[in-house]
Amino acid sequence: MSIGGKGDFGGFFRRGFPARGQSAVELAVAIPVLVFLLLAGSDFGRIFYTSIEVNNAARAGAQYGSQTVITAADAKGMQAAATKDGSNIGNLSATATQCTCESSTSVAACPTNYCTNDPQATFVEVDTQAVFNTLVTYPGIPSSTTVSGKAIMQVAQ
């Protein structure tokens, strides 16, 4: 189809406005933007995955400790359960503590807000953390950050 009978939109492209190379310039501008979006999107997904895994590991450790009073006193077992659950996070660390609402015991006392429903309760707390590193360094955004998780559960009596 021709406009004005010339077959090339009225001779627009023949009159000093060459269109060759325009696609290459557009591609050269679009590729870095698309690569940046791909990397930023993958880092965004990776940090959320790490956050979920760190919180799940804390929950697994607390579930182990909340089974009985004996497992509640097994801090190493709770830490092992947490690190086993988060085994795909390379630098996961876990700490476990136990507290009780009862007075006159050798176990640490719980905060008062834990003891409102059951003044004889025992609780376990597992804290986990891992360092997350981005794939690339972004301006204005730290390339390394610590992701932490916490789980508190009442011990079954």
C-alpha positions in Angstrom: 0.0 0.0 0.0 1.4 3.4 -0.8 0.6 6.8 0.4 0.9 9.5 -2.1 1.8 7.0 -4.8 5.4 6.6 -3.7 5.2 3.2 -1.9 7.2 4.3 1.2 4.9 6.7 3.1 5.4 9.7 0.8 9.1 9.3 0.6 9.6 10.2 4.3 12.3 7.6 4.8 14.2 8.6 1.6 14.4 12.3 2.4 17.2 12.3 5.0 15.5 10.4 7.8 17.0 6.9 7.7 15.3 4.4 9.9 18.1 1.9 9.9 19.6 1.3 13.4 16.6 2.6 15.3 15.7 -0.9 16.5 19.3 -1.5 17.7 19.3 1.7 19.7 16.0 0.8 21.3 17.3 -2.6 22.2 20.5 -1.1 23.6 18.4 1.1 25.9 15.9 -1.6 26.9 18.4 -4.5 27.7 20.0 -2.8 30.7 16.7 -1.8 32.1 15.3 -5.3 31.7 18.4 -6.9 33.2 18.1 -4.6 36.2 14.5 -5.5 36.7 15.3 -9.2 36.5 18.0 -8.9 39.1 16.0 -6.7 41.4 13.0 -9.0 41.1 15.1 -12.1 41.9 16.7 -10.4 44.9 13.3 -9.4 46.1 12.0 -12.9 45.9 15.2 -14.4 47.5 14.9 -12.1 50.6 11.3 -13.1 51.1 12.1 -16.7 50.7 14.9 -16.4 53.3 12.6 -14.6 55.7 10.0 -17.4 55.4 12.7 -20.1 55.9 14.2 -18.3 58.9 10.7 -18.0 60.6 9.8 -21.6 59.8 13.1 -22.8 61.3 12.3 -20.9 64.5 8.8 -22.4 64.6 10.3 -25.9 64.1 12.6 -25.5 67.1 9.8 -24.1 69.3 7.6 -27.0 68.3 10.2 -29.5 69.3 10.7 -27.7 72.7 7.0 -27.3 73.4 6.3 -31.1 73.4 7.1 -31.7 77.1 8.8 -30.1 80.0 11.8 -32.4 79.3 12.2 -31.2 75.7 11.7 -27.6 76.9 14.9 -27.9 78.9 16.7 -29.3 75.8 18.1 -26.0 74.3 20.5 -27.9 72.1 17.7 -30.1 70.7 15.6 -27.0 69.9 18.6 -25.4 68.2 19.2 -28.6 66.2 15.6 -28.8 65.1 15.7 -25.2 63.9 19.0 -25.6 62.0 17.8 -28.9 60.5 14.6 -27.2 59.3 16.6 -24.3 57.8 19.3 -26.5 56.3 18.9 -24.8 52.9 19.9 -21.5 54.5 23.6 -21.7 54.7 24.4 -19.4 57.6 21.4 -19.9 59.9 22.0 -19.6 63.6 19.6 -20.4 66.4 19.3 -19.7 70.1 16.7 -21.3 72.4 15.5 -20.3 75.9 12.9 -21.5 78.3 10.9 -19.5 80.9 8.2 -20.3 83.4 5.4 -18.4 85.1 5.9 -20.3 88.3 7.9 -18.7 91.1 10.5 -20.6 93.1 12.0 -22.6 90.2 15.5 -22.5 88.8 14.1 -21.7 85.3 14.0 -18.0 84.3 10.8 -16.1 84.8 8.6 -15.3 81.9 7.4 -11.8 81.2 4.1 -11.1 83.0 2.0 -10.8 79.7 2.8 -14.5 79.0 1.3 -15.6 82.4 -2.2 -14.0 82.2 -4.0 -17.0 81.0 -2.1 -19.7 82.8 0.0 -18.8 85.9 1.6 -22.3 85.9 2.7 -22.3 82.3 6.2 -22.8 80.8 7.2 -21.3 77.5 10.0 -21.9 75.0 11.4 -19.2 72.7 13.6 -19.9 69.7 15.3 -17.1 67.8 16.9 -17.6 64.4 18.9 -15.4 62.1 20.7 -15.5 58.8 22.7 -13.0 56.7 21.2 -12.3 53.3 23.4 -11.0 50.5 22.1 -9.5 47.3 23.2 -10.7 43.9 24.5 -7.3 42.9 25.2 -4.1 44.7 22.4 -1.5 44.3 23.1 2.2 45.0 21.6 3.3 48.3 20.6 -0.3 49.4 22.9 -2.3 51.6 24.2 -5.5 49.9 24.0 -7.5 53.2 21.3 -7.6 55.8 20.4 -9.9 58.7 17.0 -11.6 58.5 15.7 -12.8 61.9 12.8 -15.0 63.1 11.2 -15.7 66.5 8.8 -18.3 67.8 7.3 -18.5 71.3 5.2 -21.5 72.3 3.6 -22.8 75.5 4.9 -26.2 76.6 2.3 -28.9 76.7 1.9 -30.1 80.3 
